[in-house]
Amino acid sequence: ERGRGTWGDRHVVDRKQRAPIFFVILASIGAGVVIMLLGHAPNGILRAMLALWLMTIILLTVNTAWKISVDASVASAVVALLACVHSP
C-alpha cells in the first residue's frame, strides 16, 4: 500500500497529480533563469530558457486533459534548438 503523499506510479496516470510536478519544473526553470541573469548569460540562452518555460506551460495545459509524451517534446525541442544554433 502506498503512503499518503506519494505518486501512484512513475507514469503519473492520475491527471490531478501531474500539475504539481509541472509547477516544480517551472520553478526550476525560473530559478535557472535568475541564476543566468545574475551571471550575465547571453541573450540567446535566455531566449532558449523562455522557450523552454513556454513549452512547459503548454505541456502542463495539455497534460491535464491528455497524456502526452513529455520526453518526446523535450527531445524535439533540443533538436530544434541545435538546428537553430548550428544552421548556416
PyMOL Python script that loads the backbone (N, CA, C, O; Angstrom):
from pymol import cmd

cmd.read_pdbstr("""\
ATOM      1  N   GLU A   1       0.837  -1.182   0.000  1.00  0.00           N
ATOM      2  CA  GLU A   1       0.000   0.000   0.000  1.00  0.00           C
ATOM      3  C   GLU A   1       0.880   1.244   0.000  1.00  0.00           C
ATOM      4  O   GLU A   1       1.878   1.322   0.717  1.00  0.00           O
ATOM      5  N   ARG A   2       0.489   2.209  -0.817  1.00  0.00           N
ATOM      6  CA  ARG A   2       1.235   3.461  -0.891  1.00  0.00           C
ATOM      7  C   ARG A   2       0.912   4.343   0.301  1.00  0.00           C
ATOM      8  O   ARG A   2      -0.209   4.356   0.809  1.00  0.00           O
ATOM      9  N   GLY A   3       1.913   5.072   0.729  1.00  0.00           N
ATOM     10  CA  GLY A   3       1.708   6.021   1.809  1.00  0.00           C
ATOM     11  C   GLY A   3       1.098   7.314   1.290  1.00  0.00           C
ATOM     12  O   GLY A   3       1.104   7.582   0.088  1.00  0.00           O
ATOM     13  N   ARG A   4       0.580   8.100   2.201  1.00  0.00           N
ATOM     14  CA  ARG A   4      -0.033   9.362   1.828  1.00  0.00           C
ATOM     15  C   ARG A   4       1.027  10.307   1.261  1.00  0.00           C
ATOM     16  O   ARG A   4       2.137  10.395   1.785  1.00  0.00           O
ATOM     17  N   GLY A   5       0.666  11.015   0.177  1.00  0.00           N
ATOM     18  CA  GLY A   5       1.582  11.969  -0.416  1.00  0.00           C
ATOM     19  C   GLY A   5       2.555  11.375  -1.416  1.00  0.00           C
ATOM     20  O   GLY A   5       3.466  12.069  -1.867  1.00  0.00           O
ATOM     21  N   THR A   6       2.388  10.110  -1.774  1.00  0.00           N
ATOM     22  CA  THR A   6       3.282   9.500  -2.754  1.00  0.00           C
ATOM     23  C   THR A   6       2.599   9.458  -4.113  1.00  0.00           C
ATOM     24  O   THR A   6       1.375   9.538  -4.214  1.00  0.00           O
ATOM     25  N   TRP A   7       3.415   9.330  -5.152  1.00  0.00           N
ATOM     26  CA  TRP A   7       2.875   9.246  -6.507  1.00  0.00           C
ATOM     27  C   TRP A   7       2.342   7.843  -6.750  1.00  0.00           C
ATOM     28  O   TRP A   7       2.823   6.873  -6.165  1.00  0.00           O
ATOM     29  N   GLY A   8       1.343   7.747  -7.618  1.00  0.00           N
ATOM     30  CA  GLY A   8       0.758   6.457  -7.938  1.00  0.00           C
ATOM     31  C   GLY A   8       1.742   5.529  -8.629  1.00  0.00           C
ATOM     32  O   GLY A   8       1.846   4.355  -8.273  1.00  0.00           O
ATOM     33  N   ASP A   9       2.460   6.044  -9.607  1.00  0.00           N
ATOM     34  CA  ASP A   9       3.487   5.288 -10.314  1.00  0.00           C
ATOM     35  C   ASP A   9       4.384   6.276 -11.044  1.00  0.00           C
ATOM     36  O   ASP A   9       4.166   7.486 -10.979  1.00  0.00           O
ATOM     37  N   ARG A  10       5.380   5.767 -11.729  1.00  0.00           N
ATOM     38  CA  ARG A  10       6.319   6.676 -12.378  1.00  0.00           C
ATOM     39  C   ARG A  10       5.732   7.359 -13.606  1.00  0.00           C
ATOM     40  O   ARG A  10       6.295   8.340 -14.092  1.00  0.00           O
ATOM     41  N   HIS A  11       4.608   6.855 -14.117  1.00  0.00           N
ATOM     42  CA  HIS A  11       3.956   7.464 -15.271  1.00  0.00           C
ATOM     43  C   HIS A  11       2.928   8.513 -14.864  1.00  0.00           C
ATOM     44  O   HIS A  11       2.419   9.234 -15.722  1.00  0.00           O
ATOM     45  N   VAL A  12       2.617   8.611 -13.604  1.00  0.00           N
ATOM     46  CA  VAL A  12       1.643   9.546 -13.037  1.00  0.00           C
ATOM     47  C   VAL A  12       0.361   9.523 -13.868  1.00  0.00           C
ATOM     48  O   VAL A  12       0.036  10.484 -14.566  1.00  0.00           O
ATOM     49  N   VAL A  13      -0.349   8.418 -13.778  1.00  0.00           N
ATOM     50  CA  VAL A  13      -1.567   8.206 -14.550  1.00  0.00           C
ATOM     51  C   VAL A  13      -2.679   9.148 -14.092  1.00  0.00           C
ATOM     52  O   VAL A  13      -3.463   9.628 -14.910  1.00  0.00           O
ATOM     53  N   ASP A  14      -2.747   9.410 -12.794  1.00  0.00           N
ATOM     54  CA  ASP A  14      -3.778  10.298 -12.261  1.00  0.00           C
ATOM     55  C   ASP A  14      -3.472  11.736 -12.682  1.00  0.00           C
ATOM     56  O   ASP A  14      -2.447  12.301 -12.298  1.00  0.00           O
ATOM     57  N   ARG A  15      -4.371  12.320 -13.475  1.00  0.00           N
ATOM     58  CA  ARG A  15      -4.133  13.656 -14.019  1.00  0.00           C
ATOM     59  C   ARG A  15      -3.995  14.723 -12.940  1.00  0.00           C
ATOM     60  O   ARG A  15      -3.295  15.716 -13.139  1.00  0.00           O
ATOM     61  N   LYS A  16      -4.650  14.530 -11.810  1.00  0.00           N
ATOM     62  CA  LYS A  16      -4.578  15.514 -10.725  1.00  0.00           C
ATOM     63  C   LYS A  16      -3.173  15.598 -10.134  1.00  0.00           C
ATOM     64  O   LYS A  16      -2.796  16.624  -9.567  1.00  0.00           O
ATOM     65  N   GLN A  17      -2.403  14.529 -10.265  1.00  0.00           N
ATOM     66  CA  GLN A  17      -1.053  14.509  -9.700  1.00  0.00           C
ATOM     67  C   GLN A  17      -0.008  15.098 -10.648  1.00  0.00           C
ATOM     68  O   GLN A  17       1.144  15.280 -10.254  1.00  0.00           O
ATOM     69  N   ARG A  18      -0.390  15.396 -11.884  1.00  0.00           N
ATOM     70  CA  ARG A  18       0.579  15.891 -12.861  1.00  0.00           C
ATOM     71  C   ARG A  18       0.925  17.361 -12.661  1.00  0.00           C
ATOM     72  O   ARG A  18       2.083  17.747 -12.820  1.00  0.00           O
ATOM     73  N   ALA A  19      -0.056  18.182 -12.316  1.00  0.00           N
ATOM     74  CA  ALA A  19       0.171  19.628 -12.221  1.00  0.00           C
ATOM     75  C   ALA A  19       1.275  19.997 -11.232  1.00  0.00           C
ATOM     76  O   ALA A  19       2.140  20.800 -11.582  1.00  0.00           O
ATOM     77  N   PRO A  20       1.287  19.448 -10.008  1.00  0.00           N
ATOM     78  CA  PRO A  20       2.365  19.836  -9.083  1.00  0.00           C
ATOM     79  C   PRO A  20       3.765  19.538  -9.627  1.00  0.00           C
ATOM     80  O   PRO A  20       4.711  20.274  -9.346  1.00  0.00           O
ATOM     81  N   ILE A  21       3.893  18.474 -10.394  1.00  0.00           N
ATOM     82  CA  ILE A  21       5.191  18.140 -10.983  1.00  0.00           C
ATOM     83  C   ILE A  21       5.613  19.232 -11.964  1.00  0.00           C
ATOM     84  O   ILE A  21       6.770  19.654 -11.979  1.00  0.00           O
ATOM     85  N   PHE A  22       4.668  19.683 -12.779  1.00  0.00           N
ATOM     86  CA  PHE A  22       4.974  20.737 -13.736  1.00  0.00           C
ATOM     87  C   PHE A  22       5.301  22.055 -13.035  1.00  0.00           C
ATOM     88  O   PHE A  22       6.149  22.809 -13.512  1.00  0.00           O
ATOM     89  N   PHE A  23       4.644  22.344 -11.914  1.00  0.00           N
ATOM     90  CA  PHE A  23       4.951  23.578 -11.180  1.00  0.00           C
ATOM     91  C   PHE A  23       6.371  23.539 -10.615  1.00  0.00           C
ATOM     92  O   PHE A  23       7.049  24.565 -10.564  1.00  0.00           O
ATOM     93  N   VAL A  24       6.813  22.369 -10.197  1.00  0.00           N
ATOM     94  CA  VAL A  24       8.202  22.231  -9.729  1.00  0.00           C
ATOM     95  C   VAL A  24       9.162  22.459 -10.896  1.00  0.00           C
ATOM     96  O   VAL A  24      10.193  23.114 -10.740  1.00  0.00           O
ATOM     97  N   ILE A  25       8.821  21.918 -12.060  1.00  0.00           N
ATOM     98  CA  ILE A  25       9.656  22.115 -13.251  1.00  0.00           C
ATOM     99  C   ILE A  25       9.717  23.600 -13.616  1.00  0.00           C
ATOM    100  O   ILE A  25      10.790  24.126 -13.911  1.00  0.00           O
ATOM    101  N   LEU A  26       8.554  24.280 -13.596  1.00  0.00           N
ATOM    102  CA  LEU A  26       8.528  25.708 -13.914  1.00  0.00           C
ATOM    103  C   LEU A  26       9.356  26.519 -12.920  1.00  0.00           C
ATOM    104  O   LEU A  26      10.066  27.447 -13.307  1.00  0.00           O
ATOM    105  N   ALA A  27       9.262  26.165 -11.641  1.00  0.00           N
ATOM    106  CA  ALA A  27      10.061  26.861 -10.627  1.00  0.00           C
ATOM    107  C   ALA A  27      11.551  26.626 -10.856  1.00  0.00           C
ATOM    108  O   ALA A  27      12.364  27.532 -10.673  1.00  0.00           O
ATOM    109  N   SER A  28      11.900  25.414 -11.253  1.00  0.00           N
ATOM    110  CA  SER A  28      13.300  25.095 -11.523  1.00  0.00           C
ATOM    111  C   SER A  28      13.830  25.900 -12.709  1.00  0.00           C
ATOM    112  O   SER A  28      14.945  26.420 -12.666  1.00  0.00           O
ATOM    113  N   ILE A  29      13.031  25.998 -13.757  1.00  0.00           N
ATOM    114  CA  ILE A  29      13.435  26.792 -14.920  1.00  0.00           C
ATOM    115  C   ILE A  29      13.569  28.260 -14.514  1.00  0.00           C
ATOM    116  O   ILE A  29      14.519  28.933 -14.912  1.00  0.00           O
ATOM    117  N   GLY A  30      12.618  28.752 -13.723  1.00  0.00           N
ATOM    118  CA  GLY A  30      12.681  30.137 -13.253  1.00  0.00           C
ATOM    119  C   GLY A  30      13.925  30.405 -12.432  1.00  0.00           C
ATOM    120  O   GLY A  30      14.566  31.444 -12.594  1.00  0.00           O
ATOM    121  N   ALA A  31      14.274  29.477 -11.550  1.00  0.00           N
ATOM    122  CA  ALA A  31      15.493  29.632 -10.744  1.00  0.00           C
ATOM    123  C   ALA A  31      16.726  29.634 -11.646  1.00  0.00           C
ATOM    124  O   ALA A  31      17.670  30.390 -11.417  1.00  0.00           O
ATOM    125  N   GLY A  32      16.710  28.785 -12.668  1.00  0.00           N
ATOM    126  CA  GLY A  32      17.824  28.761 -13.613  1.00  0.00           C
ATOM    127  C   GLY A  32      17.971  30.072 -14.361  1.00  0.00           C
ATOM    128  O   GLY A  32      19.086  30.533 -14.604  1.00  0.00           O
ATOM    129  N   VAL A  33      16.841  30.674 -14.727  1.00  0.00           N
ATOM    130  CA  VAL A  33      16.880  31.962 -15.425  1.00  0.00           C
ATOM    131  C   VAL A  33      17.456  33.046 -14.516  1.00  0.00           C
ATOM    132  O   VAL A  33      18.265  33.863 -14.953  1.00  0.00           O
ATOM    133  N   VAL A  34      17.036  33.048 -13.255  1.00  0.00           N
ATOM    134  CA  VAL A  34      17.563  34.042 -12.308  1.00  0.00           C
ATOM    135  C   VAL A  34      19.078  33.897 -12.172  1.00  0.00           C
ATOM    136  O   VAL A  34      19.809  34.887 -12.186  1.00  0.00           O
ATOM    137  N   ILE A  35      19.537  32.661 -12.042  1.00  0.00           N
ATOM    138  CA  ILE A  35      20.981  32.424 -11.932  1.00  0.00           C
ATOM    139  C   ILE A  35      21.699  32.879 -13.199  1.00  0.00           C
ATOM    140  O   ILE A  35      22.777  33.470 -13.131  1.00  0.00           O
ATOM    141  N   MET A  36      21.096  32.602 -14.359  1.00  0.00           N
ATOM    142  CA  MET A  36      21.721  33.020 -15.616  1.00  0.00           C
ATOM    143  C   MET A  36      21.733  34.537 -15.760  1.00  0.00           C
ATOM    144  O   MET A  36      22.693  35.106 -16.278  1.00  0.00           O
ATOM    145  N   LEU A  37      20.666  35.194 -15.301  1.00  0.00           N
ATOM    146  CA  LEU A  37      20.650  36.656 -15.341  1.00  0.00           C
ATOM    147  C   LEU A  37      21.739  37.241 -14.446  1.00  0.00           C
ATOM    148  O   LEU A  37      22.424  38.191 -14.825  1.00  0.00           O
ATOM    149  N   LEU A  38      21.888  36.668 -13.262  1.00  0.00           N
ATOM    150  CA  LEU A  38      22.928  37.135 -12.345  1.00  0.00           C
ATOM    151  C   LEU A  38      24.326  36.888 -12.911  1.00  0.00           C
ATOM    152  O   LEU A  38      25.263  37.635 -12.628  1.00  0.00           O
ATOM    153  N   GLY A  39      24.452  35.839 -13.707  1.00  0.00           N
ATOM    154  CA  GLY A  39      25.738  35.523 -14.322  1.00  0.00           C
ATOM    155  C   GLY A  39      25.941  36.175 -15.672  1.00  0.00           C
ATOM    156  O   GLY A  39      26.929  35.904 -16.354  1.00  0.00           O
ATOM    157  N   HIS A  40      24.995  37.049 -16.072  1.00  0.00           N
ATOM    158  CA  HIS A  40      25.082  37.775 -17.344  1.00  0.00           C
ATOM    159  C   HIS A  40      25.168  36.823 -18.535  1.00  0.00           C
ATOM    160  O   HIS A  40      26.052  36.951 -19.383  1.00  0.00           O
ATOM    161  N   ALA A  41      24.248  35.874 -18.588  1.00  0.00           N
ATOM    162  CA  ALA A  41      24.207  34.912 -19.695  1.00  0.00           C
ATOM    163  C   ALA A  41      23.842  35.625 -20.997  1.00  0.00           C
ATOM    164  O   ALA A  41      23.163  36.652 -20.969  1.00  0.00           O
ATOM    165  N   PRO A  42      24.280  35.096 -22.125  1.00  0.00           N
ATOM    166  CA  PRO A  42      23.931  35.687 -23.423  1.00  0.00           C
ATOM    167  C   PRO A  42      22.421  35.648 -23.665  1.00  0.00           C
ATOM    168  O   PRO A  42      21.716  34.780 -23.149  1.00  0.00           O
ATOM    169  N   ASN A  43      21.944  36.603 -24.459  1.00  0.00           N
ATOM    170  CA  ASN A  43      20.508  36.693 -24.743  1.00  0.00           C
ATOM    171  C   ASN A  43      19.963  35.435 -25.398  1.00  0.00           C
ATOM    172  O   ASN A  43      18.819  35.057 -25.144  1.00  0.00           O
ATOM    173  N   GLY A  44      20.755  34.781 -26.232  1.00  0.00           N
ATOM    174  CA  GLY A  44      20.292  33.565 -26.900  1.00  0.00           C
ATOM    175  C   GLY A  44      19.932  32.468 -25.913  1.00  0.00           C
ATOM    176  O   GLY A  44      18.945  31.757 -26.098  1.00  0.00           O
ATOM    177  N   ILE A  45      20.729  32.335 -24.873  1.00  0.00           N
ATOM    178  CA  ILE A  45      20.442  31.318 -23.856  1.00  0.00           C
ATOM    179  C   ILE A  45      19.187  31.691 -23.080  1.00  0.00           C
ATOM    180  O   ILE A  45      18.367  30.826 -22.769  1.00  0.00           O
ATOM    181  N   LEU A  46      19.034  32.972 -22.768  1.00  0.00           N
ATOM    182  CA  LEU A  46      17.837  33.407 -22.046  1.00  0.00           C
ATOM    183  C   LEU A  46      16.582  33.209 -22.891  1.00  0.00           C
ATOM    184  O   LEU A  46      15.531  32.842 -22.366  1.00  0.00           O
ATOM    185  N   ARG A  47      16.685  33.450 -24.191  1.00  0.00           N
ATOM    186  CA  ARG A  47      15.534  33.201 -25.078  1.00  0.00           C
ATOM    187  C   ARG A  47      15.208  31.712 -25.136  1.00  0.00           C
ATOM    188  O   ARG A  47      14.037  31.333 -25.165  1.00  0.00           O
ATOM    189  N   ALA A  48      16.229  30.875 -25.152  1.00  0.00           N
ATOM    190  CA  ALA A  48      16.001  29.427 -25.144  1.00  0.00           C
ATOM    191  C   ALA A  48      15.314  29.001 -23.853  1.00  0.00           C
ATOM    192  O   ALA A  48      14.425  28.150 -23.876  1.00  0.00           O
ATOM    193  N   MET A  49      15.716  29.583 -22.732  1.00  0.00           N
ATOM    194  CA  MET A  49      15.071  29.265 -21.449  1.00  0.00           C
ATOM    195  C   MET A  49      13.616  29.727 -21.442  1.00  0.00           C
ATOM    196  O   MET A  49      12.747  29.037 -20.909  1.00  0.00           O
ATOM    197  N   LEU A  50      13.348  30.892 -22.033  1.00  0.00           N
ATOM    198  CA  LEU A  50      11.970  31.372 -22.135  1.00  0.00           C
ATOM    199  C   LEU A  50      11.141  30.418 -22.989  1.00  0.00           C
ATOM    200  O   LEU A  50       9.997  30.113 -22.651  1.00  0.00           O
ATOM    201  N   ALA A  51      11.714  29.950 -24.090  1.00  0.00           N
ATOM    202  CA  ALA A  51      11.009  28.991 -24.941  1.00  0.00           C
ATOM    203  C   ALA A  51      10.734  27.695 -24.183  1.00  0.00           C
ATOM    204  O   ALA A  51       9.654  27.118 -24.314  1.00  0.00           O
ATOM    205  N   LEU A  52      11.691  27.240 -23.402  1.00  0.00           N
ATOM    206  CA  LEU A  52      11.503  26.038 -22.592  1.00  0.00           C
ATOM    207  C   LEU A  52      10.410  26.246 -21.558  1.00  0.00           C
ATOM    208  O   LEU A  52       9.601  25.349 -21.320  1.00  0.00           O
ATOM    209  N   TRP A  53      10.378  27.421 -20.941  1.00  0.00           N
ATOM    210  CA  TRP A  53       9.349  27.736 -19.944  1.00  0.00           C
ATOM    211  C   TRP A  53       7.965  27.748 -20.595  1.00  0.00           C
ATOM    212  O   TRP A  53       7.010  27.205 -20.040  1.00  0.00           O
ATOM    213  N   LEU A  54       7.857  28.374 -21.786  1.00  0.00           N
ATOM    214  CA  LEU A  54       6.577  28.405 -22.501  1.00  0.00           C
ATOM    215  C   LEU A  54       6.146  27.005 -22.928  1.00  0.00           C
ATOM    216  O   LEU A  54       4.967  26.663 -22.838  1.00  0.00           O
ATOM    217  N   MET A  55       7.096  26.198 -23.390  1.00  0.00           N
ATOM    218  CA  MET A  55       6.770  24.825 -23.766  1.00  0.00           C
ATOM    219  C   MET A  55       6.243  24.049 -22.561  1.00  0.00           C
ATOM    220  O   MET A  55       5.317  23.249 -22.693  1.00  0.00           O
ATOM    221  N   THR A  56       6.826  24.281 -21.395  1.00  0.00           N
ATOM    222  CA  THR A  56       6.383  23.586 -20.189  1.00  0.00           C
ATOM    223  C   THR A  56       4.970  24.007 -19.811  1.00  0.00           C
ATOM    224  O   THR A  56       4.183  23.176 -19.358  1.00  0.00           O
ATOM    225  N   ILE A  57       4.635  25.274 -19.987  1.00  0.00           N
ATOM    226  CA  ILE A  57       3.266  25.732 -19.714  1.00  0.00           C
ATOM    227  C   ILE A  57       2.288  25.056 -20.669  1.00  0.00           C
ATOM    228  O   ILE A  57       1.207  24.635 -20.259  1.00  0.00           O
ATOM    229  N   ILE A  58       2.664  24.951 -21.934  1.00  0.00           N
ATOM    230  CA  ILE A  58       1.797  24.274 -22.910  1.00  0.00           C
ATOM    231  C   ILE A  58       1.637  22.803 -22.540  1.00  0.00           C
ATOM    232  O   ILE A  58       0.531  22.265 -22.590  1.00  0.00           O
ATOM    233  N   LEU A  59       2.736  22.155 -22.170  1.00  0.00           N
ATOM    234  CA  LEU A  59       2.660  20.747 -21.760  1.00  0.00           C
ATOM    235  C   LEU A  59       1.782  20.585 -20.523  1.00  0.00           C
ATOM    236  O   LEU A  59       1.016  19.626 -20.433  1.00  0.00           O
ATOM    237  N   LEU A  60       1.883  21.504 -19.577  1.00  0.00           N
ATOM    238  CA  LEU A  60       1.031  21.465 -18.386  1.00  0.00           C
ATOM    239  C   LEU A  60      -0.431  21.568 -18.776  1.00  0.00           C
ATOM    240  O   LEU A  60      -1.268  20.816 -18.276  1.00  0.00           O
ATOM    241  N   THR A  61      -0.740  22.496 -19.664  1.00  0.00           N
ATOM    242  CA  THR A  61      -2.123  22.695 -20.091  1.00  0.00           C
ATOM    243  C   THR A  61      -2.676  21.458 -20.796  1.00  0.00           C
ATOM    244  O   THR A  61      -3.786  21.013 -20.505  1.00  0.00           O
ATOM    245  N   VAL A  62      -1.902  20.912 -21.715  1.00  0.00           N
ATOM    246  CA  VAL A  62      -2.369  19.750 -22.478  1.00  0.00           C
ATOM    247  C   VAL A  62      -2.413  18.500 -21.601  1.00  0.00           C
ATOM    248  O   VAL A  62      -3.335  17.693 -21.717  1.00  0.00           O
ATOM    249  N   ASN A  63      -1.419  18.338 -20.723  1.00  0.00           N
ATOM    250  CA  ASN A  63      -1.324  17.126 -19.914  1.00  0.00           C
ATOM    251  C   ASN A  63      -2.403  17.016 -18.848  1.00  0.00           C
ATOM    252  O   ASN A  63      -2.582  15.941 -18.276  1.00  0.00           O
ATOM    253  N   THR A  64      -3.123  18.087 -18.564  1.00  0.00           N
ATOM    254  CA  THR A  64      -4.235  17.964 -17.619  1.00  0.00           C
ATOM    255  C   THR A  64      -5.420  17.252 -18.257  1.00  0.00           C
ATOM    256  O   THR A  64      -6.278  16.721 -17.551  1.00  0.00           O
ATOM    257  N   ALA A  65      -5.474  17.237 -19.589  1.00  0.00           N
ATOM    258  CA  ALA A  65      -6.566  16.560 -20.286  1.00  0.00           C
ATOM    259  C   ALA A  65      -6.120  15.257 -20.939  1.00  0.00           C
ATOM    260  O   ALA A  65      -6.852  14.267 -20.908  1.00  0.00           O
ATOM    261  N   TRP A  66      -4.929  15.248 -21.529  1.00  0.00           N
ATOM    262  CA  TRP A  66      -4.430  14.075 -22.238  1.00  0.00           C
ATOM    263  C   TRP A  66      -3.040  13.722 -21.749  1.00  0.00           C
ATOM    264  O   TRP A  66      -2.290  14.586 -21.293  1.00  0.00           O
ATOM    265  N   LYS A  67      -2.707  12.463 -21.845  1.00  0.00           N
ATOM    266  CA  LYS A  67      -1.353  12.017 -21.504  1.00  0.00           C
ATOM    267  C   LYS A  67      -0.516  12.095 -22.774  1.00  0.00           C
ATOM    268  O   LYS A  67      -0.695  11.297 -23.694  1.00  0.00           O
ATOM    269  N   ILE A  68       0.392  13.053 -22.819  1.00  0.00           N
ATOM    270  CA  ILE A  68       1.278  13.180 -23.965  1.00  0.00           C
ATOM    271  C   ILE A  68       2.708  12.935 -23.505  1.00  0.00           C
ATOM    272  O   ILE A  68       3.010  13.008 -22.314  1.00  0.00           O
ATOM    273  N   SER A  69       3.565  12.651 -24.443  1.00  0.00           N
ATOM    274  CA  SER A  69       4.945  12.320 -24.115  1.00  0.00           C
ATOM    275  C   SER A  69       5.768  13.586 -23.896  1.00  0.00           C
ATOM    276  O   SER A  69       6.077  14.311 -24.841  1.00  0.00           O
ATOM    277  N   VAL A  70       6.111  13.837 -22.655  1.00  0.00           N
ATOM    278  CA  VAL A  70       6.970  14.974 -22.334  1.00  0.00           C
ATOM    279  C   VAL A  70       8.379  14.703 -22.848  1.00  0.00           C
ATOM    280  O   VAL A  70       9.059  15.617 -23.314  1.00  0.00           O
ATOM    281  N   ASP A  71       8.815  13.455 -22.765  1.00  0.00           N
ATOM    282  CA  ASP A  71      10.151  13.099 -23.254  1.00  0.00           C
ATOM    283  C   ASP A  71      10.303  13.435 -24.736  1.00  0.00           C
ATOM    284  O   ASP A  71      11.313  14.006 -25.146  1.00  0.00           O
ATOM    285  N   ALA A  72       9.300  13.080 -25.535  1.00  0.00           N
ATOM    286  CA  ALA A  72       9.358  13.364 -26.970  1.00  0.00           C
ATOM    287  C   ALA A  72       9.326  14.869 -27.232  1.00  0.00           C
ATOM    288  O   ALA A  72       9.992  15.354 -28.146  1.00  0.00           O
ATOM    289  N   SER A  73       8.566  15.598 -26.444  1.00  0.00           N
ATOM    290  CA  SER A  73       8.502  17.054 -26.606  1.00  0.00           C
ATOM    291  C   SER A  73       9.844  17.702 -26.306  1.00  0.00           C
ATOM    292  O   SER A  73      10.302  18.569 -27.051  1.00  0.00           O
ATOM    293  N   VAL A  74      10.466  17.287 -25.228  1.00  0.00           N
ATOM    294  CA  VAL A  74      11.769  17.853 -24.859  1.00  0.00           C
ATOM    295  C   VAL A  74      12.828  17.459 -25.889  1.00  0.00           C
ATOM    296  O   VAL A  74      13.662  18.282 -26.267  1.00  0.00           O
ATOM    297  N   ALA A  75      12.797  16.217 -26.340  1.00  0.00           N
ATOM    298  CA  ALA A  75      13.771  15.769 -27.341  1.00  0.00           C
ATOM    299  C   ALA A  75      13.628  16.564 -28.637  1.00  0.00           C
ATOM    300  O   ALA A  75      14.629  16.960 -29.234  1.00  0.00           O
ATOM    301  N   SER A  76      12.392  16.800 -29.073  1.00  0.00           N
ATOM    302  CA  SER A  76      12.198  17.572 -30.302  1.00  0.00           C
ATOM    303  C   SER A  76      12.614  19.026 -30.108  1.00  0.00           C
ATOM    304  O   SER A  76      13.112  19.652 -31.044  1.00  0.00           O
ATOM    305  N   ALA A  77      12.418  19.573 -28.914  1.00  0.00           N
ATOM    306  CA  ALA A  77      12.855  20.945 -28.642  1.00  0.00           C
ATOM    307  C   ALA A  77      14.376  21.047 -28.684  1.00  0.00           C
ATOM    308  O   ALA A  77      14.922  22.028 -29.190  1.00  0.00           O
ATOM    309  N   VAL A  78      15.055  20.043 -28.158  1.00  0.00           N
ATOM    310  CA  VAL A  78      16.524  20.035 -28.190  1.00  0.00           C
ATOM    311  C   VAL A  78      17.019  19.976 -29.632  1.00  0.00           C
ATOM    312  O   VAL A  78      17.956  20.686 -29.998  1.00  0.00           O
ATOM    313  N   VAL A  79      16.396  19.137 -30.444  1.00  0.00           N
ATOM    314  CA  VAL A  79      16.790  19.040 -31.855  1.00  0.00           C
ATOM    315  C   VAL A  79      16.554  20.373 -32.558  1.00  0.00           C
ATOM    316  O   VAL A  79      17.392  20.815 -33.345  1.00  0.00           O
ATOM    317  N   ALA A  80      15.417  21.017 -32.280  1.00  0.00           N
ATOM    318  CA  ALA A  80      15.125  22.312 -32.905  1.00  0.00           C
ATOM    319  C   ALA A  80      16.135  23.375 -32.479  1.00  0.00           C
ATOM    320  O   ALA A  80      16.584  24.171 -33.304  1.00  0.00           O
ATOM    321  N   LEU A  81      16.492  23.392 -31.195  1.00  0.00           N
ATOM    322  CA  LEU A  81      17.488  24.359 -30.721  1.00  0.00           C
ATOM    323  C   LEU A  81      18.859  24.110 -31.349  1.00  0.00           C
ATOM    324  O   LEU A  81      19.552  25.049 -31.739  1.00  0.00           O
ATOM    325  N   LEU A  82      19.239  22.843 -31.443  1.00  0.00           N
ATOM    326  CA  LEU A  82      20.520  22.522 -32.081  1.00  0.00           C
ATOM    327  C   LEU A  82      20.524  22.924 -33.552  1.00  0.00           C
ATOM    328  O   LEU A  82      21.534  23.396 -34.073  1.00  0.00           O
ATOM    329  N   ALA A  83      19.382  22.733 -34.216  1.00  0.00           N
ATOM    330  CA  ALA A  83      19.290  23.137 -35.619  1.00  0.00           C
ATOM    331  C   ALA A  83      19.426  24.651 -35.755  1.00  0.00           C
ATOM    332  O   ALA A  83      20.060  25.135 -36.693  1.00  0.00           O
ATOM    333  N   CYS A  84      18.839  25.395 -34.831  1.00  0.00           N
ATOM    334  CA  CYS A  84      18.964  26.862 -34.869  1.00  0.00           C
ATOM    335  C   CYS A  84      20.399  27.304 -34.617  1.00  0.00           C
ATOM    336  O   CYS A  84      20.900  28.217 -35.273  1.00  0.00           O
ATOM    337  N   VAL A  85      21.047  26.662 -33.676  1.00  0.00           N
ATOM    338  CA  VAL A  85      22.410  27.056 -33.310  1.00  0.00           C
ATOM    339  C   VAL A  85      23.407  26.703 -34.407  1.00  0.00           C
ATOM    340  O   VAL A  85      24.327  27.475 -34.677  1.00  0.00           O
ATOM    341  N   HIS A  86      23.237  25.557 -35.036  1.00  0.00           N
ATOM    342  CA  HIS A  86      24.228  25.072 -35.991  1.00  0.00           C
ATOM    343  C   HIS A  86      23.825  25.266 -37.447  1.00  0.00           C
ATOM    344  O   HIS A  86      24.486  24.735 -38.339  1.00  0.00           O
ATOM    345  N   SER A  87      22.761  26.010 -37.704  1.00  0.00           N
ATOM    346  CA  SER A  87      22.382  26.248 -39.093  1.00  0.00           C
ATOM    347  C   SER A  87      23.266  27.353 -39.677  1.00  0.00           C
ATOM    348  O   SER A  87      23.702  28.256 -38.963  1.00  0.00           O
ATOM    349  N   PRO A  88      23.520  27.268 -40.974  1.00  0.00           N
ATOM    350  CA  PRO A  88      24.406  28.276 -41.597  1.00  0.00           C
ATOM    351  C   PRO A  88      23.767  29.649 -41.699  1.00  0.00           C
ATOM    352  O   PRO A  88      24.391  30.585 -42.197  1.00  0.00           O
TER     353      PRO A  88
END
""", "prot")
cmd.dss("prot")
cmd.show_as("cartoon", "prot")
cmd.util.cbc("prot")
cmd.orient("prot")
